[in-house]
Amino acid sequence: MPGGAPARPLLTQILTRENRIVSACLLLLCGVGWWWLLRMAAPMTGGGAIGTMAGMAPMPAGVAPWSLVYLGPSFAMWTIMMVAMMLPSAAPMILLYASFARRSPARGATTIFALTYLLLWTAFAGLATAGQAFLIGHGLLASASLAISDRTLVALLLAAVALYQLSGLKRLCLSHCRSPVGFLMRYWRPGVTGAVRMGIAHGLYCLGCCGLLMLLLFAGGVMNLLWVAILTFVVLVEKYAPRQWHMDWLIAAALLVTSCALLVR
């Protein structure tokens, strides 16, 4: 344990009096993200389906998917969505890091660690934005719902994510995400440089664990707020549910069954 701290239960280590400010900041940032998503939700009395976000209107006629007019708002949408979806599952790691960083003379290390972690998901948001533009440009993505229109393509995406769920890389990344204490014991480095290195390491493991799951937004619809909430819950449960539940296998089985059902229909 960094600094020779005795091993204690995870909740005991993160729910300390000193972590109240960090917890409040995380709640505020996550709350702003979800408030933004809820604000985009189409009114129940509107023309759209319940739970469909309306903040990103259908692409205007004459606007190319690779234009800054379209890519800018799309990138902002993906970035805020990734913050809202990933912060809940990353909060235990950030709070535990804050407990250890308090023993370090470097100031602001927790903020740097969290921002570095979110920077990697911002990079993912950029790639997702490019993928969105590519799919729209080739007529594979509905511009209003941002859902893949080809049922076979959706089935293949579900199958690919299911197979990745069973891969060794997924298990490796998930093991690091499931054990904040183990991650800090292995990768702890003090100071600002250490915070950056650890933020990158945790961000990469988190991307390896959840990146393909985020691509499922294209299957259910990026603008579908209910689908966004379901995937957020799935990520949270997969990381912190008891290991004997084998959530990674259950998720893979559900995806494969759904994929086969789509192909049969």
N, C-alpha and C positions, 0 to 999 in steps of 0.2 A: 504494500500500500504506500503511495507517495507520502513522504514526510513521516513515515513510521506510524501512521494513524492506525488504530486497531480496527479490525473488521467489524462492521455493524450492518444491520439490515439497511437496504437501499432507502426505504422511506425515512428511516431515522436520520440518515445522512443528508438527504436533500431537503427535508422539512425542518430546517433550523430557523431560528429567529433571524439570523443574518441574511438568509436567502429570501426574505419577504420582498425586498426591493426587486431582486432578480425575478421572482415569481410574478410580481405585479407587472413588470415590464413585458414578460413573456405573454401574460394574459392579455395585456393591452394590445400588443402587436398581433397576436392571434385573433383577438376580438375585432380589431380594425379590419383584418383580412376577411373574416366571415361577415362582418357588417357590410363590407363592400360587395361581397357575393350576394348577400340577401337583398341588398339595395337594388341589385341588378335583376332580381327575380321578377318575372312577369306577374302582374296582378292576376288573381284567380279569375277576375271577371274579364280579363283581356282575351285576345284572340289566341294566344299561345297556350301550350299545355302547362298545367300546374307544375311548378318547380323548374320551369325553363327560364334561364337567364336571358334578359332582353337587352342588357347593356351593350352587347356587341351586336349591332343590327346587321341584317344581311348585307353583303358587300354591294355597294352601289354600282350601278351599271357604268362601265367604262373604267372602273378602278381595278388595276391589275393586282393579283395576290402578292406579287413581289414588290409592290410599291410601298414607300415609307408611310403613306396614308393608311394602308391596311396593316403593315407589319408593326408599326409603332403601338397602336392600341392592342393588337394581339399579343405582343410581347409583354405589355403592362398587365394584361389579363392573366397570362400564364404565370408571370412572376408573383403576383398577389395570390394567385391560386396555390402555387407551390408553398408559399409562406404559410397560408392558412391550413393547408393539408399536412405539412410535414412538421410544423412546430409542436403540435400536441405530442407526437411520438418522440421528438427530440428533446422535449423539456426535461425529463429525468437526467439525461446525459449532461445538459447544460447546467442544471442545478447542482449536480454532483461535482462537475468541474469547478463551479463557483466555490464550493466548500473547500476544495483542495487549493485553488488559486488564492484563497484568502491568506494562506501561509506564505505566499510568494511576495517579494517586494515590488514586483511589477504591478502598475496600476492599469486598470482597464483590460486585463487579460481575458476576463469572462466575455466582455463585449466583443473583443477581437475574435475569440473562439467562435462565438455564435454568428458573427457577421461572416467569418470565413466559411463556416458551414452553409449559411444561406447563400453565399456567393456561388457555391458550386451548384445549388439548385437554381440559381438565377441563370447560370450557364445552360443547365438543362432546359429551362424555360425558353432560352434562345433557340436551342435545337428543336424543341417542340413547335415553336412558332414557324421555323423553317419547314418542318414536316407538314404542318397545317397548310402553309402556302403551296407546298408541292402537291399535296393531295387535292386541294381545291383547283389548282391549275390543271390537273389531269382529270377533273370531273369525278373524283372518287370520294369527295367529302361534301356533304350538304352545307351550303354556306350559312344557313340559318341555325341549324342545330349543331353543326360541326361534328356530325356523326358519319362514319363510313357508310355509304349507301349500298355497297355490294355485300350481300349476305355471306357469300363465300369468303370474301376477304376478311370479314369480321370473324368468321369461324377459324380461319387460318391464324389470325392474330391471337385469338383465345387459346388455340392449341400451342402456339409458340410460347406464350407466357406460361402456360401450364407445364410444358416441358422444361422451361427454365426454372420453374419452381422446384423441380426435382434434381437440378444440377448441383454439382459440387461447389461451384462458385456462389450460387444462391445460399447454400448452407453455410459457407464460410462467412459471407457478408452478414447473414442473419445472426450468426453466433456472436459476432462483435456488437451488433445492434442490440441484442438481447441482454448483454452483460456490460452495462456502463462501468461497473467496478473493475471487471477484467480488462476492459479497454484502457482505462486510466492506469491500471497497474503496468500494462505493457508499453503504453505510448507516452506516459507522462514526461513532459519537458517543461521546466519553469520558464517564466518570462514571456515577453511578447512574441519572440521567434517560436518558442514552444507552443504558444497558443495558436499561431498560424499553422504550424505543422500538424498539430492535433486536430484543428478544425478541418484541414484538408483531408487528413486520414479518415476522420469520422464521416465527413461528407462523401468521400469515395465509397466507403463501406455502405453508407445509406443509399447512395445511388445504385450500387450493385444489388442491394436488397430490394429496393422499391421502384427503381427506374422503369422497368418494364410494366409493373403494375400501373404506373401513371399513364402509360400508353393506352391502357384500357379506357381512358377517357374518350379516345377516338371511337371506341366500340359503342359505348352507351350514350355518347354525346357530350362534348366539352361544355356545352351550354346547359346541360341537365344538372341542376343543383342537387337533386336527390342522389344522382349517381356520384357526384363529387363527394357528398357526405358519406355514402356507402363505402367508397374507396378509402376515405380518411379513416373510417372505423375499422376496415379490414387491415390497413397498415398498422394501426394501433394495437389491435388484438393479436396480429401475427407476431409482433415484437414482444409483447408482455403477457400473453396468455401462458398458462403452465405448459411446459414443453411436452408433457405427456398428451396434450391435446393434439399435437402434430398439425398445427394450423396450416403450415406450408403444404402438407400433403392434402388436407381437406380443401384448401383453395385450388390446388392443382386438379383434384378430382372434379370439383364443381365446374371449373373452366373446361375440362375435357368433355364432360357430359353436355354442357351447353354448346360446345363446338360441334359435337356429333349431332345434336338435335337440330342445329341450324343447317348442317350439311344434308341431313335426311329430309328436312322440309324443303 
